[in-house]
């Protein structure tokens, strides 16, 4: 049977990761071009860099959630064999989907955090035109948040399916029958 404590902890970690990813999207850096006091050159001025911290926080909470699910389920491949049937097949498919969505979510959050922290440091002469103030494209953290959401749903279903296939109340093989061929009627 699936542990309600594990399900609740995974849900809370994923909810925090989702909220931080949404906050990072809302607070990503924006830049303005300003001119120096002597009006010789233009340079970029960036506002708060808090979105980078939010993105890294979302990344870490999602990582903690994934580690918790994989530790409890022994990463699907370690431990005793699972009971054959639909739950095992479903757990395997959900395991693979869970890892794919997790990797995509982590990549979006990491790339968004790194790109948001990057600030151009060069100046251009006033006659050359304004500098290119590069900022993070809109939607990178939002894509990360969407995949955090998908990962949360899939990991919860994976854990429940794994627990159902790992139920120790039913023997793994034979389903309670003898493992030998009965020869007593032939003697």
Secondary structure, 3 states (H helix, E strand, C coil): CCCHHHHHHHHHHHHHHHHHHHHHHHCCCCEEEEECCCCCEEEEEECCCHHHHHHHHHHHHHHHHHHHHHHHCCCCCCCCCCCCCHHHHHHHHHHHHHHHHHHHHHHHHHHHHHHHHCCCCCCEEHHHCCCCCCCCCCCHHHHHHHHHHHHHHHHHHHHHHHHHHCCCCCCCCCCCCCCCCCCHHHC
